[in-house]
Amino acid sequence: MTDTTAFAALARKTMAELIPAAGWTFGWDRAVRRNGQCVYSTRTITMSRSLTEIATDAEAFQTLLHEIAHARVGAGHGHGRVWLREARSIGYTGHRTSSREEYDKVAMTAPYIDSCPNGHTRPRWRKKPSNARATSCAQCSPRFDRRYLFTTTVNTV
């Protein structure tokens, strides 16, 4: 498990050393389906606090290097050859940095659960506001369908 306070300091130091253009910042986000992201428009690298907390220090650092490589090559390269060459040049080992198992661990901590009539579920981190639009289960129907409306309940796990 990674100490997020210490990791944030390491991330800022590493970014200052590896990203030649000044002005990039590091922050935490609430994502649970991805470990990190590089936002070119705001010059920000963010990482999922929840997933970083359950990752090893090495896994968290690989995620950081992955995002730094995106910042170094600029927008438009995705995960292509240019990005991969740059990522490997700064120490990225090229393995996947998140998995379905990690997502499932974090999803269990969601305070609410959405359920459809057929038993499909998805985690919800914020209570649905009373004026929110109804949503239906995409596994039951790819288009909105009232027969498969989600109901939100408190997670008891």
C-alpha positions as CSV (number, residue, x, y, z in Angstrom):
1,M,0.0,0.0,0.0
2,T,1.3,3.4,-0.9
3,D,1.4,6.4,1.4
4,T,-0.3,9.1,-0.7
5,T,1.3,12.0,1.2
6,A,4.8,10.8,0.6
7,F,4.0,9.8,-3.0
8,A,2.6,13.2,-3.8
9,A,5.9,14.8,-2.8
10,L,7.8,12.2,-4.9
11,A,5.5,12.8,-7.9
12,R,6.1,16.6,-7.8
13,K,9.9,16.1,-7.5
14,T,9.9,13.6,-10.3
15,M,7.8,15.8,-12.6
16,A,10.1,18.8,-11.9
17,E,13.0,16.6,-13.1
18,L,11.4,14.9,-16.1
19,I,9.1,17.4,-17.7
20,P,11.2,20.0,-19.4
21,A,8.4,22.6,-19.8
22,A,7.6,24.4,-16.5
23,G,4.1,24.7,-15.2
24,W,2.9,21.1,-14.8
25,T,1.1,20.3,-11.5
26,F,0.2,17.1,-9.8
27,G,-3.0,16.3,-8.0
28,W,-5.3,13.5,-6.8
29,D,-8.7,12.6,-8.3
30,R,-11.5,10.3,-7.5
31,A,-11.3,8.0,-10.5
32,V,-11.8,4.3,-10.0
33,R,-11.6,3.0,-13.5
34,R,-8.2,4.5,-14.4
35,N,-5.0,5.0,-12.4
36,G,-3.9,8.4,-13.9
37,Q,-4.5,11.0,-16.5
38,C,-2.5,13.7,-18.3
39,V,-4.5,16.8,-19.1
40,Y,-2.7,18.9,-21.6
41,S,-5.0,21.9,-21.5
42,T,-4.4,22.5,-17.7
43,R,-0.9,21.0,-17.7
44,T,-2.0,18.7,-14.9
45,I,-1.2,15.1,-14.1
46,T,-3.7,13.5,-11.7
47,M,-3.8,10.0,-10.2
48,S,-6.6,8.1,-8.5
49,R,-6.2,8.4,-4.8
50,S,-8.2,5.2,-4.2
51,L,-6.2,3.1,-6.6
52,T,-2.9,4.5,-5.6
53,E,-3.6,3.7,-1.9
54,I,-4.0,0.0,-2.8
55,A,-1.1,-0.1,-5.2
56,T,2.5,-1.0,-4.4
57,D,5.0,1.9,-4.5
58,A,6.4,0.5,-7.7
59,E,3.0,0.2,-9.4
60,A,2.1,3.8,-8.4
61,F,5.5,5.1,-9.7
62,Q,4.9,3.2,-13.0
63,T,1.6,5.0,-13.4
64,L,3.3,8.3,-12.7
65,L,6.0,7.6,-15.4
66,H,3.2,6.6,-17.8
67,E,1.5,10.0,-17.4
68,I,4.8,11.9,-17.5
69,A,5.6,10.3,-20.8
70,H,2.3,11.7,-22.1
71,A,3.2,15.1,-20.9
72,R,6.7,14.9,-22.6
73,V,5.5,13.9,-26.0
74,G,2.4,16.1,-26.1
75,A,-1.1,15.6,-27.3
76,G,-1.9,13.4,-30.3
77,H,0.4,10.5,-29.7
78,G,-1.8,8.3,-27.5
79,H,0.0,5.0,-26.7
80,G,1.9,4.8,-30.0
81,R,5.5,4.3,-30.8
82,V,6.6,7.9,-30.0
83,W,5.0,7.7,-26.6
84,L,6.3,4.2,-25.9
85,R,9.8,5.2,-26.8
86,E,9.7,8.2,-24.5
87,A,8.1,6.2,-21.7
88,R,10.7,3.6,-21.8
89,S,13.5,6.2,-21.9
90,I,12.4,7.5,-18.5
91,G,12.0,4.1,-16.9
92,Y,8.5,2.9,-17.7
93,T,8.5,-0.8,-18.0
94,G,5.4,-1.1,-20.2
95,H,3.2,-3.3,-18.2
96,R,-0.5,-2.6,-17.5
97,T,-0.9,-0.5,-14.4
98,S,-4.5,-1.2,-13.5
99,S,-6.7,-4.3,-13.5
100,R,-10.3,-5.4,-13.1
101,E,-9.4,-6.8,-9.7
102,E,-8.2,-3.4,-8.5
103,Y,-11.3,-1.8,-9.7
104,D,-13.5,-4.4,-8.0
105,K,-11.7,-3.8,-4.7
106,V,-12.4,-0.1,-4.8
107,A,-15.9,-0.5,-6.2
108,M,-16.8,-2.5,-3.0
109,T,-16.1,0.7,-1.0
110,A,-18.7,2.8,-2.8
111,P,-21.4,4.1,-0.4
112,Y,-24.2,3.4,-2.9
113,I,-25.0,0.7,-5.4
114,D,-27.2,1.1,-8.5
115,S,-29.1,-2.1,-9.4
116,C,-31.2,-3.0,-12.4
117,P,-34.2,-5.4,-12.4
118,N,-32.0,-8.1,-13.8
119,G,-29.5,-7.9,-11.0
120,H,-26.7,-6.0,-12.7
121,T,-25.0,-3.6,-10.4
122,R,-22.6,-0.6,-10.6
123,P,-21.0,1.4,-7.8
124,R,-22.1,5.0,-7.1
125,W,-19.9,7.3,-5.0
126,R,-22.4,10.2,-4.7
127,K,-26.1,10.0,-3.9
128,K,-28.2,10.6,-6.9
129,P,-29.8,14.1,-6.6
130,S,-33.6,14.1,-6.7
131,N,-33.6,16.1,-10.0
132,A,-31.2,13.7,-11.8
133,R,-32.3,12.0,-15.0
134,A,-33.2,8.3,-14.7
135,T,-30.6,5.9,-16.1
136,S,-31.0,2.4,-17.4
137,C,-28.7,-0.6,-17.5
138,A,-26.4,-0.7,-20.5
139,Q,-25.9,-4.4,-20.1
140,C,-29.6,-5.0,-20.6
141,S,-30.2,-2.5,-23.4
142,P,-27.6,-0.4,-25.2
143,R,-30.2,2.4,-25.4
144,F,-32.2,4.0,-22.6
145,D,-35.0,1.7,-21.7
146,R,-37.5,2.3,-18.8
147,R,-37.8,-1.5,-18.2
148,Y,-34.1,-1.5,-17.0
149,L,-34.1,1.5,-14.7
150,F,-31.4,1.6,-12.0
151,T,-32.5,2.0,-8.4
152,T,-29.9,3.4,-5.9
153,T,-29.5,1.8,-2.5
154,V,-27.0,2.1,0.3
155,N,-24.1,-0.2,0.1
156,T,-24.1,-2.6,3.1
157,V,-20.8,-4.4,2.3
